[in-house]
Amino acid sequence: MNLDGFLRDILVAPERLDALLDAYEGPSSPLGALTERASRSRQVVFIGMGSSRFAAVAAAALLRSHGIDAVAELASTGSPTRPSRETLAVGISASGTTAETIGALLAHDGTSECIAITNDPRSELATSSNAVLPLLAGTEEGGVACLTYQATVAVLLLLAGRLLGDDRQASDLRSAVEAGAQLRARRGEWLDEAVELVDGARTIATIAPAERLSSALQSALMLREGPRLAADATETGDWLHVDVYLSKRPGYCALLFPGSRFDAGVLEWAAKRAFPVVAVGTPVSGAAIGIPYPGADDPKVRLLVETGAAELIAAELWRRRVEDGDPALTDP
């Protein structure tokens, strides 16, 4: 992994998203390769590992909310979804070489309709599928799945739109390009303060509503993968049942992605136990700091933009720790 490359990847993300949306707009969209059978599927299983599966959590929730049976499944599971003629199996791997994902998708070959989502359309995963939806994310200089994560979220939202009969999705996502650009351009207004709050924490919780749990999962990974910090993701309502106990110890910090009806409960405990909350997006009363960006009330914009805040925080914490000679970062 490369710190300078990671920061360059973060900063170029809005430009890459804009190019991806251009490619998926109009009659030449890769979505045109989907078969009629795929478009009629009433069961969808997204298969992946790490960031690839994280991105699918939100897409699966979106499809379920519209009556389609959908699940984001770990490719490594010992109890996979049973292949069927009514199933659309979507294998997701940025590299296209993830062994678990290739094996799990091949188990559906010949029975389920199979799609690959990958940054390498010539990869083994791609050749194991009936259709390929390219991520078009370009090269990730930092070796961290941030550009490909953003691209995966976008492609999955576009695929979900096609399955739901809504082909306006590419234009619907355009506002996320400017929102992401503004988040990065204005980072000087909030980054140092947010980093100071996170930097002093022994435990970092990334908290998001169930329908955007993808953002919490990816953000926690960015904090673990770059600066190697103890960070874990929790759903907002479930935080009140499973993670509130850790906030009793000193050195707790929360990165909150607002939008859950249970946000107030987290803030109540934050006030009682005096731990800081960094809120990303819409203003949150009681948060130690807010990180704004335009369009933060749009669920699709949130999914595509909010993890950028965690990436910027992670990159700065990574830089500081490298400068301090942190031994955990000397041997990746």
C-alpha positions as CSV (number, residue, x, y, z in Angstrom):
1,M,0.0,0.0,0.0
2,N,1.1,3.6,-0.7
3,L,0.1,6.6,1.4
4,D,0.6,9.2,-1.2
5,G,-1.1,7.1,-3.8
6,F,-4.1,6.6,-1.5
7,L,-4.5,10.4,-1.1
8,R,-4.3,10.9,-4.8
9,D,-7.0,8.2,-5.3
10,I,-9.3,9.9,-2.8
11,L,-8.9,13.3,-4.4
12,V,-9.6,12.0,-8.0
13,A,-12.7,10.1,-7.0
14,P,-15.3,12.6,-8.2
15,E,-13.7,12.8,-11.6
16,R,-13.7,9.0,-11.9
17,L,-17.3,8.8,-10.8
18,D,-18.2,11.3,-13.5
19,A,-16.5,9.3,-16.2
20,L,-18.2,6.1,-15.0
21,L,-21.7,7.7,-15.2
22,D,-20.8,9.0,-18.7
23,A,-20.1,5.4,-19.7
24,Y,-23.3,4.1,-18.2
25,E,-25.6,6.7,-19.8
26,G,-27.6,6.2,-22.9
27,P,-28.0,3.2,-25.3
28,S,-24.3,2.2,-25.2
29,S,-24.5,1.5,-21.4
30,P,-22.9,-1.8,-20.3
31,L,-26.3,-2.5,-18.8
32,G,-27.5,-3.2,-22.3
33,A,-25.6,-6.5,-22.1
34,L,-28.1,-7.8,-19.5
35,T,-30.3,-10.6,-20.7
36,E,-34.1,-10.5,-20.5
37,R,-33.8,-13.3,-18.0
38,A,-31.6,-11.3,-15.7
39,S,-34.0,-8.3,-15.9
40,R,-36.9,-10.5,-14.8
41,S,-35.1,-12.1,-11.9
42,R,-37.1,-12.1,-8.6
43,Q,-34.2,-13.4,-6.5
44,V,-30.8,-11.7,-6.5
45,V,-27.7,-12.9,-4.7
46,F,-24.7,-10.5,-4.6
47,I,-21.5,-12.4,-3.9
48,G,-18.2,-10.9,-2.7
49,M,-15.6,-10.4,-0.1
50,G,-14.5,-7.3,1.8
51,S,-15.4,-3.9,0.2
52,S,-17.1,-5.7,-2.7
53,R,-19.6,-7.3,-0.4
54,F,-19.9,-4.1,1.7
55,A,-21.1,-2.2,-1.3
56,A,-23.7,-4.8,-2.0
57,V,-25.3,-4.5,1.4
58,A,-27.0,-1.3,0.4
59,A,-28.0,-2.5,-3.0
60,A,-29.6,-5.6,-1.5
61,A,-31.5,-3.5,1.0
62,L,-32.8,-1.2,-1.8
63,L,-34.1,-4.2,-3.8
64,R,-35.7,-5.8,-0.8
65,S,-37.5,-2.5,-0.1
66,H,-39.1,-2.8,-3.5
67,G,-40.2,-6.4,-3.1
68,I,-37.2,-8.3,-4.7
69,D,-35.7,-11.0,-2.7
70,A,-32.0,-9.9,-2.5
71,V,-29.0,-10.7,-0.2
72,A,-25.4,-9.7,0.0
73,E,-23.6,-13.0,0.6
74,L,-20.0,-13.7,1.7
75,A,-18.4,-15.7,-1.1
76,S,-16.7,-17.7,1.7
77,T,-19.9,-18.9,3.3
78,G,-20.4,-22.6,3.9
79,S,-24.2,-22.2,3.4
80,P,-24.6,-20.4,0.1
81,T,-27.8,-19.5,-1.7
82,R,-29.0,-22.4,-3.7
83,P,-28.7,-21.9,-7.5
84,S,-32.0,-21.7,-9.4
85,R,-33.4,-20.6,-12.7
86,E,-35.1,-17.7,-11.0
87,T,-31.9,-16.4,-9.4
88,L,-29.6,-13.7,-10.6
89,A,-26.1,-14.3,-9.2
90,V,-23.8,-11.2,-9.2
91,G,-20.2,-11.9,-8.5
92,I,-18.3,-8.8,-7.4
93,S,-14.5,-8.5,-7.3
94,A,-12.5,-5.4,-8.3
95,S,-9.6,-7.5,-9.4
96,G,-11.7,-10.2,-10.9
97,T,-9.3,-12.7,-9.3
98,T,-10.8,-13.2,-5.8
99,A,-10.8,-17.0,-5.5
100,E,-13.7,-17.3,-3.1
101,T,-15.9,-15.1,-5.4
102,I,-15.0,-17.0,-8.5
103,G,-15.7,-20.3,-6.9
104,A,-19.1,-19.2,-5.5
105,L,-20.2,-17.7,-8.8
106,L,-19.2,-20.9,-10.7
107,A,-21.5,-22.8,-8.4
108,H,-24.3,-20.9,-10.0
109,D,-23.1,-21.4,-13.6
110,G,-25.5,-23.3,-15.8
111,T,-28.4,-22.8,-13.4
112,S,-28.6,-19.2,-12.2
113,E,-28.1,-16.2,-14.5
114,C,-24.6,-14.9,-13.7
115,I,-23.2,-11.4,-13.9
116,A,-19.7,-10.2,-13.0
117,I,-18.9,-6.7,-11.6
118,T,-15.2,-6.1,-11.9
119,N,-12.5,-3.6,-12.8
120,D,-10.9,-6.1,-15.2
121,P,-13.4,-7.3,-17.9
122,R,-10.7,-9.8,-19.0
123,S,-10.4,-11.5,-15.6
124,E,-11.4,-15.0,-14.7
125,L,-14.5,-13.8,-12.9
126,A,-15.6,-12.0,-16.1
127,T,-15.2,-15.1,-18.2
128,S,-17.2,-17.1,-15.8
129,S,-20.3,-14.9,-16.3
130,N,-23.1,-14.3,-18.8
131,A,-22.5,-10.5,-18.7
132,V,-19.9,-8.1,-17.3
133,L,-20.5,-4.7,-15.8
134,P,-17.1,-2.9,-15.7
135,L,-16.2,-0.7,-12.8
136,L,-14.1,1.7,-15.0
137,A,-12.3,2.9,-11.8
138,G,-8.9,3.1,-13.3
139,T,-5.7,2.3,-11.3
140,E,-5.8,2.6,-7.6
141,E,-2.3,3.9,-6.8
142,G,-2.7,3.5,-3.1
143,G,-3.5,-0.2,-3.2
144,V,-6.6,0.5,-1.1
145,A,-10.1,-0.2,-2.4
146,C,-11.5,3.3,-2.4
147,L,-12.0,4.1,-6.0
148,T,-13.3,0.6,-6.8
149,Y,-15.6,0.8,-3.8
150,Q,-17.2,4.0,-5.0
151,A,-17.5,2.5,-8.5
152,T,-19.0,-0.7,-7.2
153,V,-21.7,1.3,-5.2
154,A,-22.5,3.3,-8.4
155,V,-22.7,0.2,-10.7
156,L,-24.9,-1.6,-8.1
157,L,-27.2,1.3,-7.9
158,L,-27.5,1.4,-11.7
159,L,-28.1,-2.3,-11.8
160,A,-30.7,-2.1,-9.1
161,G,-32.4,0.7,-11.1
162,R,-32.5,-1.6,-14.2
163,L,-34.0,-4.5,-12.2
164,L,-36.6,-2.1,-10.8
165,G,-37.4,-0.7,-14.3
166,D,-35.9,2.7,-13.6
167,D,-33.3,3.7,-16.1
168,R,-32.9,7.3,-15.0
169,Q,-30.4,6.2,-12.3
170,A,-27.3,7.4,-14.1
171,S,-28.6,11.0,-14.3
172,D,-30.0,10.6,-10.7
173,L,-26.4,10.0,-9.5
174,R,-24.8,13.0,-11.1
175,S,-25.3,15.3,-8.1
176,A,-22.9,12.9,-6.1
177,V,-20.0,14.1,-8.4
178,E,-20.3,17.7,-7.2
179,A,-21.0,16.7,-3.6
180,G,-17.9,14.6,-3.5
181,A,-15.8,17.4,-5.1
182,Q,-17.1,19.9,-2.4
183,L,-16.4,17.5,0.4
184,R,-12.8,17.3,-0.7
185,A,-12.4,21.0,-1.6
186,R,-13.6,22.1,1.8
187,R,-11.7,19.5,3.8
188,G,-9.5,22.3,5.3
189,E,-12.6,23.5,7.2
190,W,-13.1,20.2,9.2
191,L,-10.3,17.7,8.6
192,D,-7.8,18.8,11.3
193,E,-10.5,18.9,14.0
194,A,-12.0,15.6,13.0
195,V,-8.6,13.9,13.0
196,E,-7.8,15.3,16.4
197,L,-11.0,13.7,17.8
198,V,-10.4,10.3,16.2
199,D,-6.6,10.4,16.8
200,G,-7.1,10.3,20.6
201,A,-9.5,7.3,20.5
202,R,-8.7,3.8,21.6
203,T,-11.9,2.5,20.0
204,I,-13.6,4.0,16.9
205,A,-17.2,3.1,16.0
206,T,-18.5,3.8,12.6
207,I,-22.3,3.9,12.8
208,A,-24.9,4.0,10.0
209,P,-28.6,3.1,9.4
210,A,-29.2,-0.5,8.2
211,E,-29.9,0.7,4.6
212,R,-26.5,2.4,4.5
213,L,-24.5,-0.1,6.6
214,S,-22.2,-0.3,3.6
215,S,-20.8,3.1,4.5
216,A,-20.0,2.1,8.1
217,L,-18.4,-1.1,7.0
218,Q,-16.2,0.6,4.4
219,S,-15.3,3.5,6.7
220,A,-14.1,1.1,9.5
221,L,-12.0,-0.8,6.9
222,M,-10.4,2.4,5.8
223,L,-9.3,3.2,9.4
224,R,-8.0,-0.3,9.8
225,E,-6.3,-0.8,6.5
226,G,-4.5,2.6,6.4
227,P,-3.5,3.8,9.8
228,R,-4.2,0.4,11.4
229,L,-6.7,1.7,14.0
230,A,-9.2,-0.3,16.1
231,A,-12.4,0.5,14.2
232,D,-15.6,-1.4,13.8
233,A,-18.9,-0.9,12.1
234,T,-22.3,-1.0,13.8
235,E,-25.9,-0.3,12.6
236,T,-27.4,2.7,14.4
237,G,-30.3,1.0,16.2
238,D,-28.2,-2.1,17.0
239,W,-25.5,0.1,18.5
240,L,-27.9,0.7,21.4
241,H,-27.9,-3.0,22.1
242,V,-24.4,-4.2,21.3
243,D,-21.9,-1.4,21.2
244,V,-23.0,1.1,23.8
245,Y,-21.1,-1.0,26.5
246,L,-17.7,-0.1,25.0
247,S,-18.5,3.6,25.3
248,K,-18.2,3.2,29.1
249,R,-14.4,3.0,28.7
250,P,-12.3,6.1,28.1
251,G,-11.0,6.7,24.6
252,Y,-14.2,6.0,22.7
253,C,-15.2,7.9,19.5
254,A,-18.0,7.6,17.0
255,L,-18.1,8.4,13.3
256,L,-21.9,8.8,12.7
257,F,-23.6,8.7,9.3
258,P,-27.0,10.3,10.2
259,G,-30.4,9.3,8.9
260,S,-31.6,6.7,11.3
261,R,-34.5,7.3,13.7
262,F,-32.2,6.0,16.4
263,D,-29.5,8.7,16.0
264,A,-30.9,10.5,19.0
265,G,-30.3,7.5,21.2
266,V,-26.6,7.5,20.2
267,L,-26.3,11.2,21.0
268,E,-27.9,10.7,24.4
269,W,-25.3,8.2,25.3
270,A,-22.6,10.4,23.9
271,A,-23.7,13.2,26.2
272,K,-23.9,10.9,29.3
273,R,-20.5,9.3,28.7
274,A,-18.8,12.3,27.2
275,F,-17.4,10.7,24.1
276,P,-17.1,12.7,20.8
277,V,-19.3,12.1,17.8
278,V,-18.1,13.1,14.3
279,A,-21.2,13.5,12.1
280,V,-20.9,13.1,8.4
281,G,-23.5,14.9,6.2
282,T,-26.6,16.4,7.6
283,P,-26.3,18.5,10.8
284,V,-26.7,16.5,14.1
285,S,-27.4,18.3,17.4
286,G,-24.9,17.2,20.0
287,A,-22.1,16.1,17.7
288,A,-18.7,17.4,18.4
289,I,-18.2,18.3,14.7
290,G,-20.1,18.1,11.5
291,I,-18.7,17.3,8.1
292,P,-21.0,18.9,5.5
293,Y,-21.4,18.3,1.8
294,P,-24.2,19.3,-0.6
295,G,-27.1,16.8,-1.2
296,A,-26.5,15.1,2.1
297,D,-30.3,14.4,2.4
298,D,-30.3,12.3,-0.8
299,P,-29.8,8.6,0.1
300,K,-27.9,7.8,-3.2
301,V,-25.6,10.8,-2.8
302,R,-24.9,9.7,0.8
303,L,-23.9,6.2,-0.3
304,L,-21.5,7.6,-2.9
305,V,-20.0,10.5,-1.0
306,E,-20.0,9.9,2.8
307,T,-17.2,7.3,2.9
308,G,-14.9,10.0,1.4
309,A,-14.8,11.7,4.8
310,A,-13.5,8.5,6.5
311,E,-11.0,8.1,3.7
312,L,-9.6,11.6,4.2
313,I,-9.5,11.1,8.0
314,A,-7.7,7.8,7.5
315,A,-5.2,9.2,5.1
316,E,-4.2,12.0,7.5
317,L,-4.0,9.7,10.4
318,W,-1.8,7.3,8.3
319,R,0.5,10.2,7.4
320,R,0.9,11.3,11.1
321,R,1.6,7.8,12.2
322,V,4.2,7.2,9.5
323,E,5.9,10.5,10.5
324,D,5.9,9.3,14.1
325,G,7.5,6.0,13.1
326,D,4.6,3.8,14.1
327,P,6.0,0.2,13.8
328,A,2.6,-1.1,12.8
329,L,3.0,0.7,9.5
330,T,6.5,-0.2,8.6
331,D,5.7,-3.7,7.4
332,P,2.3,-3.9,5.5
